Amino acid sequence: MLDLSTLNENQLAAVEWNDGPLLVLAGPGSGKTRVLAYRLARLIDATQDKHFKVLALTFTNKAAAEMRERVGDLLSGSLQRTLLTTFHSFAADIVRQHGQHSGLRPDFTMLVDDGDRHSLLEEAIAAVEDHSTRSQLSSERLLPLVNRLTENNVKPDEALSTLEAGGVQETGALASVYRSYRRLMIERNALDFPGLMAEALNLLETRPNVKRQIQRIYPYVCIDEFQDTNQTQYHILCHIVNPATRNLFAVADDDQIIYQWNGASPDRLRALEKDFRVSTIQLPDNYRCPPAVVALANKLISHNFERSEGKLALKAHRPHSEDEVIRVQRFDTFAGETSWVAADIASRPEPYRSNCAVLARTRKALEGVIAALEAQGLSGYLGARKNEFESAPLQWVHAILRLANARSSRECLRKANKAFSALEGIDLDTGDVISAASTMNGDYLRAWIAAVLARDAIAADTRLLVDGPVRALVDRLDFWNFLSSAFAWLDRLPEAAPTQDTIFDDYPSEKATWIELTQEICAQYGRDEVTLHLLLQELDLRSKSALPAAGAIPCFTIHASKGLEFAHVYLVALIEDQLPSWSAVKKGFDSKEMQEERRNCFVAITRTQETLTMTYSNRMDGWAKSPSRFLTEMEVI
Ligand SMILES: Nc1ncnc2c1ncn2[C@@H]1O[C@H](COP(=O)(O)OP(=O)(O)OP(=O)(O)O)[C@@H](O)[C@H]1O
């Protein structure tokens, strides 16, 4: 029996919600994530005699993994009846299963590397006929536009009219580049992240059976952080929720929309109200922050005018403390500011140090903090996304698996050869391997094995690996055996070649990340269900950042800190042009951008559980700077 006694009255009402659309609208630290976990567990507990599954979508793998753990802890066996996954994984499943209707094969790859996206876009630009127009276009300039069109659900054949309506110049050429780019992705059997969403939506729109099947399997749909959905994702939601029952349970905070540049918008909450006629439950009680921080947060956010009507102010639930909760410090230079922050952290005993985090609007400011922490003998951990493995050992493992999955991918073969050359010192010519593959049914991996084994100089240990586990990968897709043998070989490799320089430096940490990610994927799907396609696609959707080293101080951009909480928060570089950003300052006090910057500041300060330290300086990078307007709005200066 599920214990609901720790929930407050509003939380309980949300958890006990049965049928029909509901919006749980609440501020930070009010238990939204908690409510969602309880609601999933309760729904499953109350329908033990039923077989349907509940679908819960999140925006990050971390949030999905945490939610799985919480729901599993609340009700054992509940995960068998829940699909708790990210929006991107869910879309990838749809495309993998039904993409053949749009010309995509199930082994499609993800364009995770920005370099690959730029090359494809350059190809699309090269197809523009008029030379003088073509010379004005660059992938650097056009990629943001392509993203925006895709995220806003603009179909390739609607691009011209959309661009014309937006008053954009060179509309004909831009629309043709957009159409070519979307077509090239399908031809190459490769999708970028916005393209993945767009293709999933396209299948839901054009194949009624696909959406009916999803609606039948998942009669209840829940979504975390609804405010982050872009237009394309919102349309996906509209299709997967059964229109007869409208069982959509959305958890959101309009004051935490900080992905406007990614297509999120306050309009989405208004659309939800209009399209689903949702009931709303608010959770005003804040359990995370000290009352002094709650007071600052309420003051700050009251300056935004584009908020949900009737949104309740945060109500502090934690007791007042006699200790100093809020500190605000001014410095002459940014270097002085970061040195002080680092020294302050270094002077603290445990457990303070293990429970603090430094936040900033930009990664560059955090790099300054990390250097200052190192000068104090501490280390800092930069929480930021990493799309690809970077060490030769992991690049080789990844490239061989990708080649096993897509046997005629020139790009995977090229990457495998490059990494193998770094590891073994043997250069294989990509063109020669491709020519040899023509007598092997075009199987580049089979030809690669033959090319390696034909070399006399190859070490005996490597020969055994290539002739055994790599060959078994080609013949039987035995990738688990390949992985364990490849890692055992890589572990021995530095001993066999002690003179090798830096190529193994990052191997231990990248191997640990690989193991962590594959375990996470197996936990999500069950090891027996993870095919090679699925493993590779899920890896593409996840960040390859190293796990933090023990004792490293977490340094997060505000975007990366969303959903997290820390006992002691240091928010640095609170100056105009940083927070708010330069472009928001340029757009003016009543712009959408300025409101988003205010929400960034709101998200940052509401990560605090015990103390909040805010710092700013008179000069940064040699330029005179003014204190952030948000300090004035919070009435702390
Ligand atoms: N009823 C409650 N009683 C005690 N503590 C609670 C209660 N509800 C939530 N909390 C605590 O408040 C904190 C914030 O909860 P949670 O992370 O679910 O909030 P959230 O609304 O999702 O926050 P954010 O929007 O900032 O991600 C957690 O430490 C949680 O354990």
The ligand as an SDF file (V2000), in Angstrom:
LIG
                    3D

 31 33  0  0  0  0  0  0  0  0999 V2000
    5.4160   17.6160    1.2600 N   0  0  0  0  0  0  0  0  0  0  0  0
    6.7430   17.7400    1.4110 C   0  0  0  0  0  0  0  0  0  0  0  0
    7.2760   17.6540    2.6450 N   0  0  0  0  0  0  0  0  0  0  0  0
    8.6080   17.7830    2.8240 C   0  0  0  0  0  0  0  0  0  0  0  0
    9.4990   18.0020    1.8440 N   0  0  0  0  0  0  0  0  0  0  0  0
    9.0440   18.0820    0.6060 C   0  0  0  0  0  0  0  0  0  0  0  0
    7.6430   17.9690    0.3090 C   0  0  0  0  0  0  0  0  0  0  0  0
    7.4740   18.1090   -1.0180 N   0  0  0  0  0  0  0  0  0  0  0  0
    8.7130   18.3170   -1.5440 C   0  0  0  0  0  0  0  0  0  0  0  0
    9.6520   18.2950   -0.5710 N   0  0  0  0  0  0  0  0  0  0  0  0
   11.1200   18.4800   -0.7570 C   0  0  0  0  0  0  0  0  0  0  0  0
   11.3250   19.7080   -1.4630 O   0  0  0  0  0  0  0  0  0  0  0  0
   12.4430   19.6040   -2.3390 C   0  0  0  0  0  0  0  0  0  0  0  0
   12.0230   19.9930   -3.7320 C   0  0  0  0  0  0  0  0  0  0  0  0
   11.1690   18.9750   -4.2800 O   0  0  0  0  0  0  0  0  0  0  0  0
   11.1760   18.6530   -5.8400 P   0  0  0  0  0  0  0  0  0  0  0  0
   12.5790   18.4470   -6.3100 O   0  0  0  0  0  0  0  0  0  0  0  0
   10.1700   17.6050   -6.0860 O   0  0  0  0  0  0  0  0  0  0  0  0
   10.6770   20.0780   -6.3360 O   0  0  0  0  0  0  0  0  0  0  0  0
   10.4080   20.6480   -7.7820 P   0  0  0  0  0  0  0  0  0  0  0  0
    9.1210   21.3860   -7.6620 O   0  0  0  0  0  0  0  0  0  0  0  0
   10.4570   19.5630   -8.7990 O   0  0  0  0  0  0  0  0  0  0  0  0
   11.6060   21.6720   -7.9430 O   0  0  0  0  0  0  0  0  0  0  0  0
   12.2750   22.3470   -9.2690 P   0  0  0  0  0  0  0  0  0  0  0  0
   11.1730   22.9520  -10.0760 O   0  0  0  0  0  0  0  0  0  0  0  0
   13.1970   23.3770   -8.7250 O   0  0  0  0  0  0  0  0  0  0  0  0
   12.9960   21.2430   -9.9760 O   0  0  0  0  0  0  0  0  0  0  0  0
   12.9590   18.1750   -2.2480 C   0  0  0  0  0  0  0  0  0  0  0  0
   14.0630   18.1470   -1.3780 O   0  0  0  0  0  0  0  0  0  0  0  0
   11.7450   17.4260   -1.6800 C   0  0  0  0  0  0  0  0  0  0  0  0
   12.1280   16.2810   -0.9470 O   0  0  0  0  0  0  0  0  0  0  0  0
  1  2  1  0
  2  3  1  0
  2  7  2  0
  3  4  2  0
  4  5  1  0
  5  6  2  0
  6  7  1  0
  6 10  1  0
  7  8  1  0
  8  9  2  0
  9 10  1  0
 10 11  1  0
 11 12  1  0
 11 30  1  0
 12 13  1  0
 13 14  1  0
 13 28  1  0
 14 15  1  0
 15 16  1  0
 16 17  2  0
 16 18  1  0
 16 19  1  0
 19 20  1  0
 20 21  2  0
 20 22  1  0
 20 23  1  0
 23 24  1  0
 24 25  2  0
 24 26  1  0
 24 27  1  0
 28 29  1  0
 28 30  1  0
 30 31  1  0
M  END
$$$$
